[in-house]
Structure formats: C-alpha cells, structure tokens
C-alpha cells in the first residue's frame, strides 16, 4: 500500500485503508474517501492536493492525504 500523497498526478487508484484518529477517519469518510473507492490526484497547489473522489474535486492537505492508503 502507498500513501495517496506519494502517487503521481493523473493516476487512478483504489483506496485500500484510511489510517489516523477516529475523528479524522470520519471526516475523510464524509468527504467520500472510503475503502474500495477510486481516487486520483488532479493537481498539487501550495502543499495541498486536489483529488477527484466520487465525481467531486476535494482539496486536502498532504499530511491528511498521507493517511489514505491506496
């Protein structure tokens, strides 16, 4: 498994696991980051990643993206 912040822009991967504190996991689940969902990095801007998940674009900090394992 690889942290989401380590994959290349444009690659589509399946979420295998989300780590972190319970409240962080709930927050990410609420944004659409759930196990088995497909995600891809659209772009990187100032330490944030723009990620496509469930047909939406979501901006998350690289540190948070590192908790999402693909």
PQR file of N, CA, C, O and H, with PARSE charges and radii, in Angstrom:
ATOM      1  N   UNK A   1       0.838  -1.178   0.000 -0.4000 1.5000
ATOM      2  CA  UNK A   1       0.000   0.000   0.000 -0.0000 2.0000
ATOM      3  C   UNK A   1       0.889   1.249   0.000  0.5500 1.7000
ATOM      4  O   UNK A   1       1.958   1.279   0.611 -0.5500 1.4000
ATOM      5  N   UNK A   2       0.417   2.259  -0.695 -0.4000 1.5000
ATOM      6  CA  UNK A   2       1.146   3.509  -0.837 -0.0000 2.0000
ATOM      7  C   UNK A   2       0.284   4.671  -0.350  0.5500 1.7000
ATOM      8  O   UNK A   2      -0.909   4.705  -0.651 -0.5500 1.4000
ATOM      9  H   UNK A   2      -0.451   2.234  -1.191  0.4000 1.0000
ATOM     10  N   UNK A   3       0.849   5.621   0.392 -0.4000 1.5000
ATOM     11  CA  UNK A   3       0.070   6.798   0.786 -0.0000 2.0000
ATOM     12  C   UNK A   3      -0.348   7.590  -0.450  0.5500 1.7000
ATOM     13  O   UNK A   3       0.413   7.694  -1.412 -0.5500 1.4000
ATOM     14  H   UNK A   3       1.819   5.593   0.637  0.4000 1.0000
ATOM     15  N   UNK A   4      -1.529   8.134  -0.423 -0.4000 1.5000
ATOM     16  CA  UNK A   4      -2.069   8.866  -1.571 -0.0000 2.0000
ATOM     17  C   UNK A   4      -1.172  10.019  -1.990  0.5500 1.7000
ATOM     18  O   UNK A   4      -1.074  10.321  -3.179 -0.5500 1.4000
ATOM     19  H   UNK A   4      -2.147   8.049   0.358  0.4000 1.0000
ATOM     20  N   UNK A   5      -0.517  10.667  -1.037 -0.4000 1.5000
ATOM     21  CA  UNK A   5       0.341  11.803  -1.385 -0.0000 2.0000
ATOM     22  C   UNK A   5       1.612  11.395  -2.123  0.5500 1.7000
ATOM     23  O   UNK A   5       2.372  12.260  -2.556 -0.5500 1.4000
ATOM     24  H   UNK A   5      -0.597  10.422  -0.071  0.4000 1.0000
ATOM     25  N   UNK A   6       1.856  10.093  -2.276 -0.4000 1.5000
ATOM     26  CA  UNK A   6       3.053   9.603  -2.950 -0.0000 2.0000
ATOM     27  C   UNK A   6       2.809   9.141  -4.390  0.5500 1.7000
ATOM     28  O   UNK A   6       3.756   8.755  -5.075 -0.5500 1.4000
ATOM     29  H   UNK A   6       1.238   9.390  -1.924  0.4000 1.0000
ATOM     30  N   UNK A   7       1.556   9.172  -4.863 -0.4000 1.5000
ATOM     31  CA  UNK A   7       1.309   8.730  -6.234 -0.0000 2.0000
ATOM     32  C   UNK A   7       1.387   9.924  -7.183  0.5500 1.7000
ATOM     33  O   UNK A   7       1.291  11.075  -6.757 -0.5500 1.4000
ATOM     34  H   UNK A   7       0.786   9.486  -4.306  0.4000 1.0000
ATOM     35  N   UNK A   8       1.559   9.643  -8.450 -0.4000 1.5000
ATOM     36  CA  UNK A   8       1.698  10.692  -9.457 -0.0000 2.0000
ATOM     37  C   UNK A   8       0.351  11.284  -9.838  0.5500 1.7000
ATOM     38  O   UNK A   8      -0.684  10.623  -9.753 -0.5500 1.4000
ATOM     39  H   UNK A   8       1.637   8.708  -8.797  0.4000 1.0000
ATOM     40  N   UNK A   9       0.385  12.534 -10.256 -0.4000 1.5000
ATOM     41  CA  UNK A   9      -0.818  13.211 -10.739 -0.0000 2.0000
ATOM     42  C   UNK A   9      -1.394  12.438 -11.922  0.5500 1.7000
ATOM     43  O   UNK A   9      -0.660  12.017 -12.816 -0.5500 1.4000
ATOM     44  H   UNK A   9       1.226  13.071 -10.325  0.4000 1.0000
ATOM     45  N   UNK A  10      -2.697  12.260 -11.917 -0.4000 1.5000
ATOM     46  CA  UNK A  10      -3.383  11.582 -13.014 -0.0000 2.0000
ATOM     47  C   UNK A  10      -3.583  10.091 -12.826  0.5500 1.7000
ATOM     48  O   UNK A  10      -4.425   9.497 -13.499 -0.5500 1.4000
ATOM     49  H   UNK A  10      -3.292  12.602 -11.190  0.4000 1.0000
ATOM     50  N   UNK A  11      -2.831   9.472 -11.930 -0.4000 1.5000
ATOM     51  CA  UNK A  11      -3.006   8.037 -11.688 -0.0000 2.0000
ATOM     52  C   UNK A  11      -4.277   7.803 -10.896  0.5500 1.7000
ATOM     53  O   UNK A  11      -4.551   8.516  -9.930 -0.5500 1.4000
ATOM     54  H   UNK A  11      -2.147   9.955 -11.383  0.4000 1.0000
ATOM     55  N   UNK A  12      -5.052   6.811 -11.299 -0.4000 1.5000
ATOM     56  CA  UNK A  12      -6.263   6.453 -10.557 -0.0000 2.0000
ATOM     57  C   UNK A  12      -5.958   5.204  -9.752  0.5500 1.7000
ATOM     58  O   UNK A  12      -5.454   4.212 -10.277 -0.5500 1.4000
ATOM     59  H   UNK A  12      -4.829   6.233 -12.083  0.4000 1.0000
ATOM     60  N   UNK A  13      -6.270   5.270  -8.480 -0.4000 1.5000
ATOM     61  CA  UNK A  13      -6.018   4.147  -7.569 -0.0000 2.0000
ATOM     62  C   UNK A  13      -7.229   3.894  -6.694  0.5500 1.7000
ATOM     63  O   UNK A  13      -8.084   4.764  -6.529 -0.5500 1.4000
ATOM     64  H   UNK A  13      -6.680   6.076  -8.052  0.4000 1.0000
ATOM     65  N   UNK A  14      -7.294   2.691  -6.134 -0.4000 1.5000
ATOM     66  CA  UNK A  14      -8.380   2.306  -5.228 -0.0000 2.0000
ATOM     67  C   UNK A  14      -7.918   2.473  -3.785  0.5500 1.7000
ATOM     68  O   UNK A  14      -6.810   2.070  -3.431 -0.5500 1.4000
ATOM     69  H   UNK A  14      -6.599   1.985  -6.268  0.4000 1.0000
ATOM     70  N   UNK A  15      -8.768   3.065  -2.959 -0.4000 1.5000
ATOM     71  CA  UNK A  15      -8.440   3.239  -1.543 -0.0000 2.0000
ATOM     72  C   UNK A  15      -8.483   1.872  -0.860  0.5500 1.7000
ATOM     73  O   UNK A  15      -9.483   1.158  -0.927 -0.5500 1.4000
ATOM     74  H   UNK A  15      -9.668   3.392  -3.246  0.4000 1.0000
ATOM     75  N   UNK A  16      -7.389   1.528  -0.208 -0.4000 1.5000
ATOM     76  CA  UNK A  16      -7.291   0.244   0.494 -0.0000 2.0000
ATOM     77  C   UNK A  16      -7.576   0.402   1.990  0.5500 1.7000
ATOM     78  O   UNK A  16      -8.199  -0.463   2.606 -0.5500 1.4000
ATOM     79  H   UNK A  16      -6.576   2.108  -0.153  0.4000 1.0000
ATOM     80  N   UNK A  17      -7.109   1.528   2.573 -0.4000 1.5000
ATOM     81  CA  UNK A  17      -7.265   1.721   4.010 -0.0000 2.0000
ATOM     82  C   UNK A  17      -7.102   3.201   4.331  0.5500 1.7000
ATOM     83  O   UNK A  17      -6.371   3.916   3.647 -0.5500 1.4000
ATOM     84  H   UNK A  17      -6.603   2.231   2.072  0.4000 1.0000
ATOM     85  N   UNK A  18      -7.786   3.653   5.372 -0.4000 1.5000
ATOM     86  CA  UNK A  18      -7.614   5.011   5.876 -0.0000 2.0000
ATOM     87  C   UNK A  18      -7.160   4.897   7.325  0.5500 1.7000
ATOM     88  O   UNK A  18      -7.828   4.276   8.151 -0.5500 1.4000
ATOM     89  H   UNK A  18      -8.380   3.072   5.928  0.4000 1.0000
ATOM     90  N   UNK A  19      -6.020   5.502   7.619 -0.4000 1.5000
ATOM     91  CA  UNK A  19      -5.494   5.433   8.984 -0.0000 2.0000
ATOM     92  C   UNK A  19      -5.680   6.777   9.664  0.5500 1.7000
ATOM     93  O   UNK A  19      -6.102   7.748   9.037 -0.5500 1.4000
ATOM     94  H   UNK A  19      -5.477   6.007   6.948  0.4000 1.0000
ATOM     95  N   UNK A  20      -5.363   6.826  10.949 -0.4000 1.5000
ATOM     96  CA  UNK A  20      -5.485   8.065  11.706 -0.0000 2.0000
ATOM     97  C   UNK A  20      -6.476   7.919  12.841  0.5500 1.7000
ATOM     98  O   UNK A  20      -7.009   6.840  13.100 -0.5500 1.4000
ATOM     99  H   UNK A  20      -5.020   6.037  11.458  0.4000 1.0000
ATOM    100  N   UNK A  21      -6.710   9.044  13.513 -0.4000 1.5000
ATOM    101  CA  UNK A  21      -7.655   9.071  14.632 -0.0000 2.0000
ATOM    102  C   UNK A  21      -9.083   8.884  14.124  0.5500 1.7000
ATOM    103  O   UNK A  21      -9.378   9.156  12.960 -0.5500 1.4000
ATOM    104  H   UNK A  21      -6.277   9.920  13.302  0.4000 1.0000
ATOM    105  N   UNK A  22      -9.957   8.422  15.001 -0.4000 1.5000
ATOM    106  CA  UNK A  22     -11.342   8.161  14.613 -0.0000 2.0000
ATOM    107  C   UNK A  22     -12.019   9.376  14.004  0.5500 1.7000
ATOM    108  O   UNK A  22     -12.741   9.246  13.015 -0.5500 1.4000
ATOM    109  H   UNK A  22      -9.717   8.201  15.946  0.4000 1.0000
ATOM    110  N   UNK A  23     -11.800  10.564  14.579 -0.4000 1.5000
ATOM    111  CA  UNK A  23     -12.440  11.760  14.039 -0.0000 2.0000
ATOM    112  C   UNK A  23     -11.902  12.123  12.660  0.5500 1.7000
ATOM    113  O   UNK A  23     -12.642  12.651  11.829 -0.5500 1.4000
ATOM    114  H   UNK A  23     -11.214  10.669  15.382  0.4000 1.0000
ATOM    115  N   UNK A  24     -10.623  11.848  12.405 -0.4000 1.5000
ATOM    116  CA  UNK A  24     -10.033  12.090  11.086 -0.0000 2.0000
ATOM    117  C   UNK A  24     -10.627  11.138  10.057  0.5500 1.7000
ATOM    118  O   UNK A  24     -10.948  11.541   8.939 -0.5500 1.4000
ATOM    119  H   UNK A  24     -10.022  11.420  13.079  0.4000 1.0000
ATOM    120  N   UNK A  25     -10.771   9.881  10.436 -0.4000 1.5000
ATOM    121  CA  UNK A  25     -11.353   8.886   9.532 -0.0000 2.0000
ATOM    122  C   UNK A  25     -12.795   9.260   9.201  0.5500 1.7000
ATOM    123  O   UNK A  25     -13.207   9.175   8.044 -0.5500 1.4000
ATOM    124  H   UNK A  25     -10.510   9.553  11.344  0.4000 1.0000
ATOM    125  N   UNK A  26     -13.566   9.676  10.213 -0.4000 1.5000
ATOM    126  CA  UNK A  26     -14.958  10.100   9.966 -0.0000 2.0000
ATOM    127  C   UNK A  26     -15.013  11.315   9.041  0.5500 1.7000
ATOM    128  O   UNK A  26     -15.871  11.387   8.161 -0.5500 1.4000
ATOM    129  H   UNK A  26     -13.232   9.745  11.153  0.4000 1.0000
ATOM    130  N   UNK A  27     -14.104  12.263   9.235 -0.4000 1.5000
ATOM    131  CA  UNK A  27     -14.037  13.448   8.388 -0.0000 2.0000
ATOM    132  C   UNK A  27     -13.779  13.053   6.929  0.5500 1.7000
ATOM    133  O   UNK A  27     -14.460  13.523   6.017 -0.5500 1.4000
ATOM    134  H   UNK A  27     -13.407  12.204   9.949  0.4000 1.0000
ATOM    135  N   UNK A  28     -12.786  12.181   6.726 -0.4000 1.5000
ATOM    136  CA  UNK A  28     -12.453  11.745   5.370 -0.0000 2.0000
ATOM    137  C   UNK A  28     -13.591  10.932   4.754  0.5500 1.7000
ATOM    138  O   UNK A  28     -13.893  11.084   3.571 -0.5500 1.4000
ATOM    139  H   UNK A  28     -12.233  11.799   7.467  0.4000 1.0000
ATOM    140  N   UNK A  29     -14.218  10.077   5.548 -0.4000 1.5000
ATOM    141  CA  UNK A  29     -15.377   9.320   5.050 -0.0000 2.0000
ATOM    142  C   UNK A  29     -16.475  10.264   4.578  0.5500 1.7000
ATOM    143  O   UNK A  29     -17.105  10.022   3.548 -0.5500 1.4000
ATOM    144  H   UNK A  29     -13.972   9.954   6.509  0.4000 1.0000
ATOM    145  N   UNK A  30     -16.704  11.337   5.325 -0.4000 1.5000
ATOM    146  CA  UNK A  30     -17.719  12.316   4.964 -0.0000 2.0000
ATOM    147  C   UNK A  30     -17.423  13.034   3.657  0.5500 1.7000
ATOM    148  O   UNK A  30     -18.339  13.483   2.967 -0.5500 1.4000
ATOM    149  H   UNK A  30     -16.193  11.533   6.162  0.4000 1.0000
ATOM    150  N   UNK A  31     -16.137  13.144   3.316 -0.4000 1.5000
ATOM    151  CA  UNK A  31     -15.742  13.764   2.047 -0.0000 2.0000
ATOM    152  C   UNK A  31     -15.814  12.789   0.879  0.5500 1.7000
ATOM    153  O   UNK A  31     -15.666  13.187  -0.277 -0.5500 1.4000
ATOM    154  H   UNK A  31     -15.393  12.780   3.877  0.4000 1.0000
ATOM    155  N   UNK A  32     -16.043  11.503   1.182 -0.4000 1.5000
ATOM    156  CA  UNK A  32     -16.136  10.497   0.127 -0.0000 2.0000
ATOM    157  C   UNK A  32     -14.972   9.528   0.076  0.5500 1.7000
ATOM    158  O   UNK A  32     -14.956   8.621  -0.755 -0.5500 1.4000
ATOM    159  H   UNK A  32     -16.162  11.180   2.121  0.4000 1.0000
ATOM    160  N   UNK A  33     -13.999   9.709   0.954 -0.4000 1.5000
ATOM    161  CA  UNK A  33     -12.852   8.815   0.992 -0.0000 2.0000
ATOM    162  C   UNK A  33     -13.212   7.589   1.829  0.5500 1.7000
ATOM    163  O   UNK A  33     -13.122   7.609   3.056 -0.5500 1.4000
ATOM    164  H   UNK A  33     -14.012  10.446   1.630  0.4000 1.0000
ATOM    165  N   UNK A  34     -13.618   6.529   1.145 -0.4000 1.5000
ATOM    166  CA  UNK A  34     -13.996   5.280   1.795 -0.0000 2.0000
ATOM    167  C   UNK A  34     -13.257   4.134   1.111  0.5500 1.7000
ATOM    168  O   UNK A  34     -12.875   4.241  -0.054 -0.5500 1.4000
ATOM    169  H   UNK A  34     -13.692   6.513   0.148  0.4000 1.0000
ATOM    170  N   UNK A  35     -13.061   3.057   1.830 -0.4000 1.5000
ATOM    171  CA  UNK A  35     -12.361   1.901   1.265 -0.0000 2.0000
ATOM    172  C   UNK A  35     -13.047   1.424  -0.008  0.5500 1.7000
ATOM    173  O   UNK A  35     -14.274   1.436  -0.110 -0.5500 1.4000
ATOM    174  H   UNK A  35     -13.372   2.970   2.777  0.4000 1.0000
ATOM    175  N   UNK A  36     -12.240   1.007  -0.973 -0.4000 1.5000
ATOM    176  CA  UNK A  36     -12.632   0.488  -2.280 -0.0000 2.0000
ATOM    177  C   UNK A  36     -13.072   1.562  -3.277  0.5500 1.7000
ATOM    178  O   UNK A  36     -13.367   1.237  -4.427 -0.5500 1.4000
ATOM    179  H   UNK A  36     -11.244   0.997  -0.890  0.4000 1.0000
ATOM    180  N   UNK A  37     -13.125   2.832  -2.866 -0.4000 1.5000
ATOM    181  CA  UNK A  37     -13.472   3.920  -3.787 -0.0000 2.0000
ATOM    182  C   UNK A  37     -12.246   4.283  -4.628  0.5500 1.7000
ATOM    183  O   UNK A  37     -11.118   4.226  -4.139 -0.5500 1.4000
ATOM    184  H   UNK A  37     -12.886   3.095  -1.931  0.4000 1.0000
ATOM    185  N   UNK A  38     -12.468   4.656  -5.894 -0.4000 1.5000
ATOM    186  CA  UNK A  38     -11.383   5.063  -6.774 -0.0000 2.0000
ATOM    187  C   UNK A  38     -11.103   6.551  -6.582  0.5500 1.7000
ATOM    188  O   UNK A  38     -12.028   7.356  -6.472 -0.5500 1.4000
ATOM    189  H   UNK A  38     -13.385   4.703  -6.291  0.4000 1.0000
ATOM    190  N   UNK A  39      -9.815   6.910  -6.543 -0.4000 1.5000
ATOM    191  CA  UNK A  39      -9.404   8.305  -6.390 -0.0000 2.0000
ATOM    192  C   UNK A  39      -8.255   8.602  -7.353  0.5500 1.7000
ATOM    193  O   UNK A  39      -7.536   7.699  -7.781 -0.5500 1.4000
ATOM    194  H   UNK A  39      -9.064   6.257  -6.633  0.4000 1.0000
ATOM    195  N   UNK A  40      -8.098   9.871  -7.681 -0.4000 1.5000
ATOM    196  CA  UNK A  40      -6.936  10.298  -8.464 -0.0000 2.0000
ATOM    197  C   UNK A  40      -6.566  11.717  -8.071  0.5500 1.7000
ATOM    198  O   UNK A  40      -7.423  12.515  -7.691 -0.5500 1.4000
ATOM    199  H   UNK A  40      -8.682  10.605  -7.333  0.4000 1.0000
ATOM    200  N   UNK A  41      -5.281  12.019  -8.167 -0.4000 1.5000
ATOM    201  CA  UNK A  41      -4.798  13.374  -7.877 -0.0000 2.0000
ATOM    202  C   UNK A  41      -4.904  14.181  -9.155  0.5500 1.7000
ATOM    203  O   UNK A  41      -4.363  13.798 -10.193 -0.5500 1.4000
ATOM    204  H   UNK A  41      -4.585  11.371  -8.476  0.4000 1.0000
ATOM    205  N   UNK A  42      -5.605  15.300  -9.071 -0.4000 1.5000
ATOM    206  CA  UNK A  42      -5.771  16.176 -10.232 -0.0000 2.0000
ATOM    207  C   UNK A  42      -4.615  17.162 -10.312  0.5500 1.7000
ATOM    208  O   UNK A  42      -4.041  17.366 -11.382 -0.5500 1.4000
ATOM    209  H   UNK A  42      -6.044  15.610  -8.228  0.4000 1.0000
ATOM    210  N   UNK A  43      -4.271  17.778  -9.174 -0.4000 1.5000
ATOM    211  CA  UNK A  43      -3.159  18.726  -9.156 -0.0000 2.0000
ATOM    212  C   UNK A  43      -2.661  18.932  -7.730  0.5500 1.7000
ATOM    213  O   UNK A  43      -3.274  18.496  -6.756 -0.5500 1.4000
ATOM    214  H   UNK A  43      -4.737  17.612  -8.305  0.4000 1.0000
ATOM    215  N   UNK A  44      -1.514  19.621  -7.653 -0.4000 1.5000
ATOM    216  CA  UNK A  44      -0.923  19.953  -6.359 -0.0000 2.0000
ATOM    217  C   UNK A  44      -0.717  21.459  -6.319  0.5500 1.7000
ATOM    218  O   UNK A  44      -0.128  22.039  -7.231 -0.5500 1.4000
ATOM    219  H   UNK A  44      -1.017  19.975  -8.445  0.4000 1.0000
ATOM    220  N   UNK A  45      -1.205  22.088  -5.259 -0.4000 1.5000
ATOM    221  CA  UNK A  45      -1.112  23.539  -5.136 -0.0000 2.0000
ATOM    222  C   UNK A  45      -0.726  23.923  -3.717  0.5500 1.7000
ATOM    223  O   UNK A  45      -1.488  23.680  -2.781 -0.5500 1.4000
ATOM    224  H   UNK A  45      -1.683  21.617  -4.517  0.4000 1.0000
ATOM    225  N   UNK A  46       0.432  24.511  -3.550 -0.4000 1.5000
ATOM    226  CA  UNK A  46       0.855  25.038  -2.260 -0.0000 2.0000
ATOM    227  C   UNK A  46       0.746  24.080  -1.090  0.5500 1.7000
ATOM    228  O   UNK A  46       0.276  24.476  -0.023 -0.5500 1.4000
ATOM    229  H   UNK A  46       1.051  24.708  -4.310  0.4000 1.0000
ATOM    230  N   UNK A  47       1.159  22.846  -1.252 -0.4000 1.5000
ATOM    231  CA  UNK A  47       1.102  21.885  -0.160 -0.0000 2.0000
ATOM    232  C   UNK A  47      -0.231  21.177  -0.014  0.5500 1.7000
ATOM    233  O   UNK A  47      -0.394  20.327   0.862 -0.5500 1.4000
ATOM    234  H   UNK A  47       1.540  22.524  -2.119  0.4000 1.0000
ATOM    235  N   UNK A  48      -1.187  21.521  -0.866 -0.4000 1.5000
ATOM    236  CA  UNK A  48      -2.485  20.848  -0.875 -0.0000 2.0000
ATOM    237  C   UNK A  48      -2.624  20.031  -2.148  0.5500 1.7000
ATOM    238  O   UNK A  48      -2.017  20.342  -3.173 -0.5500 1.4000
ATOM    239  H   UNK A  48      -1.055  22.212  -1.578  0.4000 1.0000
ATOM    240  N   UNK A  49      -3.424  18.990  -2.069 -0.4000 1.5000
ATOM    241  CA  UNK A  49      -3.700  18.172  -3.238 -0.0000 2.0000
ATOM    242  C   UNK A  49      -5.164  18.327  -3.617  0.5500 1.7000
ATOM    243  O   UNK A  49      -6.042  18.309  -2.755 -0.5500 1.4000
ATOM    244  H   UNK A  49      -3.917  18.737  -1.236  0.4000 1.0000
ATOM    245  N   UNK A  50      -5.422  18.479  -4.910 -0.4000 1.5000
ATOM    246  CA  UNK A  50      -6.781  18.466  -5.420 -0.0000 2.0000
ATOM    247  C   UNK A  50      -7.019  17.038  -5.892  0.5500 1.7000
ATOM    248  O   UNK A  50      -6.342  16.546  -6.795 -0.5500 1.4000
ATOM    249  H   UNK A  50      -4.708  18.493  -5.611  0.4000 1.0000
ATOM    250  N   UNK A  51      -7.992  16.380  -5.265 -0.4000 1.5000
ATOM    251  CA  UNK A  51      -8.228  14.955  -5.505 -0.0000 2.0000
ATOM    252  C   UNK A  51      -9.638  14.749  -6.025  0.5500 1.7000
ATOM    253  O   UNK A  51     -10.598  15.341  -5.530 -0.5500 1.4000
ATOM    254  H   UNK A  51      -8.541  16.780  -4.531  0.4000 1.0000
ATOM    255  N   UNK A  52      -9.742  13.901  -7.030 -0.4000 1.5000
ATOM    256  CA  UNK A  52     -11.060  13.526  -7.556 -0.0000 2.0000
ATOM    257  C   UNK A  52     -11.508  12.267  -6.828  0.5500 1.7000
ATOM    258  O   UNK A  52     -10.817  11.248  -6.828 -0.5500 1.4000
ATOM    259  H   UNK A  52      -8.962  13.420  -7.432  0.4000 1.0000
ATOM    260  N   UNK A  53     -12.688  12.360  -6.204 -0.4000 1.5000
ATOM    261  CA  UNK A  53     -13.266  11.222  -5.497 -0.0000 2.0000
ATOM    262  C   UNK A  53     -14.783  11.294  -5.660  0.5500 1.7000
ATOM    263  O   UNK A  53     -15.378  12.347  -5.429 -0.5500 1.4000
ATOM    264  H   UNK A  53     -13.249  13.187  -6.204  0.4000 1.0000
ATOM    265  N   UNK A  54     -15.402  10.210  -6.047 -0.4000 1.5000
ATOM    266  CA  UNK A  54     -16.852  10.129  -6.238 -0.0000 2.0000
ATOM    267  C   UNK A  54     -17.382  11.246  -7.141  0.5500 1.7000
ATOM    268  O   UNK A  54     -18.452  11.799  -6.888 -0.5500 1.4000
ATOM    269  H   UNK A  54     -14.919   9.355  -6.235  0.4000 1.0000
ATOM    270  N   UNK A  55     -16.631  11.573  -8.193 -0.4000 1.5000
ATOM    271  CA  UNK A  55     -17.075  12.573  -9.153 -0.0000 2.0000
ATOM    272  C   UNK A  55     -16.904  14.014  -8.705  0.5500 1.7000
ATOM    273  O   UNK A  55     -17.279  14.930  -9.436 -0.5500 1.4000
ATOM    274  H   UNK A  55     -15.761  11.124  -8.399  0.4000 1.0000
ATOM    275  N   UNK A  56     -16.343  14.236  -7.514 -0.4000 1.5000
ATOM    276  CA  UNK A  56     -16.127  15.585  -6.994 -0.0000 2.0000
ATOM    277  C   UNK A  56     -14.641  15.854  -6.852  0.5500 1.7000
ATOM    278  O   UNK A  56     -13.825  14.935  -6.790 -0.5500 1.4000
ATOM    279  H   UNK A  56     -16.038  13.491  -6.921  0.4000 1.0000
ATOM    280  N   UNK A  57     -14.308  17.138  -6.802 -0.4000 1.5000
ATOM    281  CA  UNK A  57     -12.930  17.547  -6.543 -0.0000 2.0000
ATOM    282  C   UNK A  57     -12.847  18.042  -5.106  0.5500 1.7000
ATOM    283  O   UNK A  57     -13.637  18.882  -4.676 -0.5500 1.4000
ATOM    284  H   UNK A  57     -14.971  17.885  -6.852  0.4000 1.0000
ATOM    285  N   UNK A  58     -11.883  17.511  -4.377 -0.4000 1.5000
ATOM    286  CA  UNK A  58     -11.721  17.842  -2.965 -0.0000 2.0000
ATOM    287  C   UNK A  58     -10.262  18.245  -2.725  0.5500 1.7000
ATOM    288  O   UNK A  58      -9.344  17.574  -3.197 -0.5500 1.4000
ATOM    289  H   UNK A  58     -11.241  16.829  -4.726  0.4000 1.0000
ATOM    290  N   UNK A  59     -10.054  19.336  -1.996 -0.4000 1.5000
ATOM    291  CA  UNK A  59      -8.698  19.762  -1.633 -0.0000 2.0000
ATOM    292  C   UNK A  59      -8.386  19.275  -0.230  0.5500 1.7000
ATOM    293  O   UNK A  59      -9.157  19.509   0.701 -0.5500 1.4000
ATOM    294  H   UNK A  59     -10.800  19.881  -1.612  0.4000 1.0000
ATOM    295  N   UNK A  60      -7.257  18.599  -0.078 -0.4000 1.5000
ATOM    296  CA  UNK A  60      -6.812  18.147   1.240 -0.0000 2.0000
ATOM    297  C   UNK A  60      -5.328  18.431   1.391  0.5500 1.7000
ATOM    298  O   UNK A  60      -4.586  18.466   0.409 -0.5500 1.4000
ATOM    299  H   UNK A  60      -6.630  18.409  -0.835  0.4000 1.0000
ATOM    300  N   UNK A  61      -4.911  18.632   2.619 -0.4000 1.5000
ATOM    301  CA  UNK A  61      -3.509  18.836   2.970 -0.0000 2.0000
ATOM    302  C   UNK A  61      -2.739  17.546   2.689  0.5500 1.7000
ATOM    303  O   UNK A  61      -3.284  16.451   2.822 -0.5500 1.4000
ATOM    304  H   UNK A  61      -5.514  18.603   3.416  0.4000 1.0000
ATOM    305  N   UNK A  62      -1.469  17.682   2.299 -0.4000 1.5000
ATOM    306  CA  UNK A  62      -0.646  16.499   2.031 -0.0000 2.0000
ATOM    307  C   UNK A  62      -0.566  15.577   3.240  0.5500 1.7000
ATOM    308  O   UNK A  62      -0.548  14.355   3.090 -0.5500 1.4000
ATOM    309  H   UNK A  62      -1.026  18.572   2.191  0.4000 1.0000
ATOM    310  N   UNK A  63      -0.518  16.154   4.438 -0.4000 1.5000
ATOM    311  CA  UNK A  63      -0.435  15.335   5.654 -0.0000 2.0000
ATOM    312  C   UNK A  63      -1.669  14.436   5.773  0.5500 1.7000
ATOM    313  O   UNK A  63      -1.548  13.258   6.108 -0.5500 1.4000
ATOM    314  H   UNK A  63      -0.532  17.146   4.560  0.4000 1.0000
ATOM    315  N   UNK A  64      -2.857  14.990   5.498 -0.4000 1.5000
ATOM    316  CA  UNK A  64      -4.092  14.210   5.543 -0.0000 2.0000
ATOM    317  C   UNK A  64      -4.102  13.182   4.419  0.5500 1.7000
ATOM    318  O   UNK A  64      -4.519  12.042   4.622 -0.5500 1.4000
ATOM    319  H   UNK A  64      -2.955  15.947   5.226  0.4000 1.0000
ATOM    320  N   UNK A  65      -3.641  13.583   3.226 -0.4000 1.5000
ATOM    321  CA  UNK A  65      -3.580  12.643   2.090 -0.0000 2.0000
ATOM    322  C   UNK A  65      -2.666  11.464   2.394  0.5500 1.7000
ATOM    323  O   UNK A  65      -2.873  10.368   1.875 -0.5500 1.4000
ATOM    324  H   UNK A  65      -3.303  14.510   3.061  0.4000 1.0000
ATOM    325  N   UNK A  66      -1.661  11.680   3.229 -0.4000 1.5000
ATOM    326  CA  UNK A  66      -0.759  10.606   3.614 -0.0000 2.0000
ATOM    327  C   UNK A  66      -1.415   9.532   4.462  0.5500 1.7000
ATOM    328  O   UNK A  66      -0.878   8.431   4.592 -0.5500 1.4000
ATOM    329  H   UNK A  66      -1.493  12.571   3.651  0.4000 1.0000
ATOM    330  N   UNK A  67      -2.575   9.839   5.042 -0.4000 1.5000
ATOM    331  CA  UNK A  67      -3.308   8.854   5.842 -0.0000 2.0000
ATOM    332  C   UNK A  67      -4.171   7.925   4.983  0.5500 1.7000
ATOM    333  O   UNK A  67      -4.676   6.912   5.466 -0.5500 1.4000
ATOM    334  H   UNK A  67      -3.011  10.732   4.936  0.4000 1.0000
ATOM    335  N   UNK A  68      -4.331   8.280   3.718 -0.4000 1.5000
ATOM    336  CA  UNK A  68      -5.157   7.494   2.797 -0.0000 2.0000
ATOM    337  C   UNK A  68      -4.223   6.566   2.031  0.5500 1.7000
ATOM    338  O   UNK A  68      -3.370   7.023   1.271 -0.5500 1.4000
ATOM    339  H   UNK A  68      -3.920   9.103   3.327  0.4000 1.0000
ATOM    340  N   UNK A  69      -4.386   5.270   2.234 -0.4000 1.5000
ATOM    341  CA  UNK A  69      -3.506   4.289   1.610 -0.0000 2.0000
ATOM    342  C   UNK A  69      -4.201   3.675   0.396  0.5500 1.7000
ATOM    343  O   UNK A  69      -5.351   3.238   0.458 -0.5500 1.4000
ATOM    344  H   UNK A  69      -5.079   4.899   2.852  0.4000 1.0000
ATOM    345  N   UNK A  70      -3.450   3.660  -0.718 -0.4000 1.5000
ATOM    346  CA  UNK A  70      -4.007   3.128  -1.975 -0.0000 2.0000
ATOM    347  C   UNK A  70      -3.177   1.972  -2.470  0.5500 1.7000
ATOM    348  O   UNK A  70      -3.485   1.393  -3.512 -0.5500 1.4000
ATOM    349  H   UNK A  70      -2.516   4.015  -0.769  0.4000 1.0000
TER
END
